[in-house]
Amino acid sequence: MKALLICPGPRSAVALLAESAPLAIVPLLGKCLVEYWIEYLVGRSVHDIHILAADRPELISAVVGDGTRWGLHIKVEAETCESNAAQATENYFAQLNTHPEYIVQMDHLPGRPGKLLFESYAAWFKELYDWIPLAQSIVRIGQCEIEPGVWVGLSTRITPSARFLAPCWLGDHVKINRDAVIGPGAIIEPATIVGAGAHITHSVIGPATFVGAQTKIENSIASRHTLINWSTNSSLRVPDAFWLSSLRGPLCAQRPLLNRSAIKIKSDGNKLHITQLLELSAVNSTSFMDSIRENLNAAASAIEVDLSSTQFMDSCGLATLCSLHRITRALGIRLRLIHPRPAIQQLLKLTQMHEFFEIDGPAQIPAGSVKAAIHRPAIGINPEPPPCPA
């Protein structure tokens, strides 16, 4: 029996998932989409698989090889663009003069037709979440259920003080440090390290990713230094490696190129308004604090820091805000952070700093613009992402 697999091409709605690899081989509970389909077809006595790939076919070929490890023959063929099932069948029949018994458009997992993976980040997460118990029906060496609804892979190391809230899934060679809280709804791909006191809930952590101590990740997809909030469809390049980083690639995140114009400070009676703060980092933290001290007077009762135009903030910038918070609290001055951009909101939540500041609403981002501090085209927006799975 023969089969034809059509790999998904680039999808704007989930563009960040495919940064380092085509969607057909993006990690999905320890395996990738094309591997799940090959195993499914092997169980149906298929002995010859033809794979059509429009996105980086050489990487897909490197993963599947010639099919020897499954005991069948596989051929990967490059396409200029993704075919639909009818086009692929016609071309396949014309070239090989035969008709495949199985024709699969790989935009869903085996046995789940209609449950599309790449409609949005929320849809992708929901399918992975629903796949957790189904993935256990596949034989995996070393995989075991250590608690009801908690699956752990081979050579995973867990400190006794770590806590698990079902359902959650951990791949091979994962390390969970002390007092970390994993779940509910946590998926941790192989070779990942989770730092002490970190909290991961309703999120996916990509392979070979470091999650720093005390870092809180929720409703997100984290891989290397990229953090995607699937519930808000916003994303962030985490600026400091000790929060989130790759264990295999460069430690530094991509830094946006900014025109570092001077911030504006306006005094309105007893209130200071700080605007045009394009970044707050090691580059300008000292001048930021100096400017506030110069404009602060004895009558001041409130400081408002407008973060609607802030595109970059690192650990030094966060430390500066914390220092300002301590100073204003000691002086009895009210400090408010006004309209932080989605990426800055994610950074505050990632470091749990949002619990200490008074924050007044998110920034209003014009329709069609990039919502996060990253240099990529705008991604598709799903106005009503599915609710977090119960």
N, C-alpha and C positions, 0 to 999 in steps of 0.2 A: 504493500500500500504506500501511496505517496501523499505528501502534504505540502501546502504552500503557505508560508508565514509572511505576512506583510508588516514590517516594523513601522512604528509611528515615526513620522518625521518631526521637525521642529513645531512646537505648539506655543503660541504666544501666551496663552493663559497660564502656563507652567514653565516659562522660559528658564527660570533660575534652576529648576531641577536638572536641566540638561547642560549646565555649564561645563562640567568635566567629562560627561559621557552621554551618548544618545539615550533617549528614554527607554529603549528596549533593554538596556543593561544597567539602568539605575537600580541600586540596591533596594530590595523589597523583602524584608524579613529574612535576611541571610542569603537570598538568591536574587535573581533578576527575572524580569517578565519573560524573556525568551527562554530561559531555563525551565520555568514552570510550564510553558507550552510544549517544549520538547519532551519533558517527562510525561505530560498528559498524553501526547501523541504516541510515545513509546508504549504506554499502557493500552493503546488501541492498535497495536501491531503495525504501526507505521515503520517503514524501513528506509525511506528516502524523503528528506526534507529539503525544500528549496526556500531560501530566505531572501526576501527583497528588502534592501535597506537604502534609504535616501540620505540618512544622517550618519556620517563617519562609519561607513561599513567595515573599514579595517579594524575598528575597535570591537565591533560585534563579532567579526571573524576570529579575532584573538580570543574571545570568550568561548565560543562554541567549537572552534577548531573544525575538524572534518567529521565530527560526530562519533569518533571511535569510542569515547568514554561512555556513550549511551548504546553502543553496539549497532549503529546505523550510519547512513551516509548523509552528510550535510553539505550544501553548497550555498555560500553567501554571494549574492549578486548585487552590485551597486546600481542604484537608480538616480536619476536627476531630481525626481520629486516623488513624493509618496503616492502610490497607486491606490485606487479603490479596488474592491474585490473583483468587479467585472473587468476592469482594465488588466489587472494582474492575471486573471484566468485566461483572457484572450491572448496575452503575450506569452504566457507559459505554454498554452496549447499550440500556438504557432511555432514556437521554438523547439519544443520537445515532442510534439505530436502525441500528446497524452493528456489525460485529464486527472488532476489530483482528487483524491477522495475527500481530503480536508482542505478547506481554504479559510484562513483565519486572518482577520484584520486585528492586529494585536493592540487594541485600545481598551481591553478589559482582561481580567484574570480568567483562567479556565473555570467553566461551570457557572460563570456569572455574566451572561450576556445582558447587555443593557446597562450594566453598572460601569459606566465609563470612568477611566482613571484620570484623564487629562483635561477634563472640562474646567477645573479650577484646582487650586491648592487644597481647598476644603474637601472637594470630591476625592482627591488623591488620598488625603489623610483618612477620610471615612472608609475608603475601600481597604486600606492597610489595617485599620482598626477592626473591621469586620472579618478580615482574613486571618487574624491572630489564631482563633481556634481551628480554622480550616487548615492552616499551615501545619498544624501538628499531626494531621492525618498522613503527611508525607514523612517517610522514614528519614530520620536525621540522626547520625551517629553522635552520641553524647548528649542529645537534647533530653531534658527531663523537666517534670513539673514539680518544683520544690514546695509550692503551696498551691491551693486551689486557684487556678487562673493565672499562675505565675510560672512562665516557662524560661528556662535558663539553658544556655548552650555549653559546648565543650570548653574546658579549661577557663571558665569564668570564675573570677575571684571576688568574693563578697565579704565585707567585714561584718561581724555579728551585729553591730549597732545600726546597720542600714535597714530601712523599712520598705516593704513592698505593698502596694495597694492594687489589687487585681481589677481589670486584667492588665498584664504587661508581659513583654517579650524581650529577652536579652539574647543576643547572638553569641558566637564563640569568642573566646579571648577578651571578654569585657572585664573591666575592673571597677567595682563600686566601692568607694571609700566610706569612711565612718560617717554615721548620722545622715547619710543621703536618703532622700525619700523618692522612691521610684513608683510612679503611677498615681492615680489610675490612668489607663490609656497611654502608657509609655511604651515606645518601641525603640530599642537601642541596638543598632546594627553592630556587627563584629568589630573587634579591636578598638573599642572606645573606652576612654577613661572618664569616670564621673568623680569629681572632687568632693571633699568632705563637706557635708551640709548642703549640697546642691539639692534642688527640688525640681523634678521633671514630671509634668502631668499633661496628658492629652497632646503629646508631642512625639516627633520622630527625631532621633539623633543619628546622623549619618555615620558610616564606617570610618574608623581611624580619626575620630573627633575627640578633642579634649574639652570637657565641660568643667569650668573652674569651680573652686570652693565657694560655697554660699551663693552660687549662681542659680537663679530661678528661671526655668523655661516652661512656659505654658502655652497651649494652643499654637504650637510652632513646629516648624521643620528646620532643624539646625544641622548644617553640614560645613565642616571646615570653619571659616570665619563668617559665614553667611547665615542669617537668621530670618526666616520667613514666618510671619504670623498668618496662619491659614484662615483665621476667623475675620481678620480685617484686610487681608490681601496686601499687607505692607511688608517691607523688608529692610534689612539693616546689614551693613558690613560692620561687624563688631571690631572696634579699633584696637583693642588690647588683647594679646594672646592669652593672658591668664584668665580671661572670662570665657572665651570660646576660640578654638583654633584647630588647625589640622595637625595631626601627628605624623604626617608624611610630607607635607608641602611647606612652603614658606610660612613663617609665623606672623608676618605683618599683613594687615588688611589693606585693601586698596584705599588710598586717601584721596578725597575729592580735591581738585584744584580750585582754590577760592581766591577771590579778590578781597584781600584782607583790609577793607576800609575801616576807619575808626568807628567805634560804637557811638551811639547818640544817647546822651543822658539829659532828660528834661525834668526840671523841678516844677511840680504843680502844688504849690503851698507846702503842705507837710508830706508830700508823696514824691518819690523818685520813679520816673519811668525810664527803663533801659531798653533801647530798640536797636535794630540793625546789627545784631550779634550773629554774624555769619558762622563763627566757630568759637568754641571755648575749649582750649587745649593748652598743652605746655608752651605753645607759641605765644599766647596772649593772656594767660591767666594772671600774671603779675600786673600787667597794664590794666586789666579788667578791674582788679581789686583796687589799684591805685586811683582809677577814675571814680570809683564809688566813694572812696574815702575823701577825695577832693570835693565832691558834690554833696556829701552828707553833712547836714547841720543838726543842731540840737533840737530843732522843732520837728524833725522827720519822724513820722509814725508808721510809714509803709514804704516798701520797695517792691516794684513790679518789674520782673525780668521777662521781656517778650522773646519767646523762643520760636516764633513762627517762621523766622528766616534762618534759624540755626541749622546748618547742614552737616556739621561735624562736631563731635564732642568725644574726648577720650577720658581716661581715668584721672588725669590731672585736672581736666575741666570739671568732672564730677566732684573731685576733692575740693575744688575752689567753691562750688556751690554749697558743699557741706560746711566749709569754713565760713562762708557768708551766712549760712543758716545759724551757726553757733553765735556769731557776732550779733546778728539782729535779735536773736532770742535773748541774749544777755542784756541788750539795750532796750528791750521791750518794743522792738520794731517788727511789724508784720511783713513777712517775705512771701511773695506769690510768684509762681512760674506761670506765665501766660501763654496759652495756645502752643504747646510744644508740637513739633512735627511728629508724624507717626514713628519715624526712626528714632527720634529722641525719646518718645514715650516707651518704645521697646527697650531702649538702653536703660532707662530708669527702672523698668520692671525687671529686666535681666539682673540688675544689681540690687534689686529690692529697695532702691532709693525713693521710689514713689510713695512709700509709706511715711517718709519723713517730711515731705514738702507739701505745701498747699498748691495744688495745680488747678488752673482754671481752663478746662476744656481743651480739646485738640485743635490744631491749626486747620483752617479751611483751605484745602488744596484744590486749585482749579481743576475742573474736569479735563481728563486727558493728559495731565502732567504726571511725572514720576512721583510716587508717594514717599519714597525712601531716599536716603542719602547714598545713592549708588548711581553709577554712570551706565545706564542701560536704557533702551527704549521702554516706554510705558507698557506695562503688562495688562492683560485683560482683567477687568473688574467684575466680580460677581457680587451684585448689590445685596443679595440675601444668601450668605453662605449657610450651609446646613448647620443646625445646632450641634453643640458638642455631644457626641454619643453618650447615652446614659450608661 
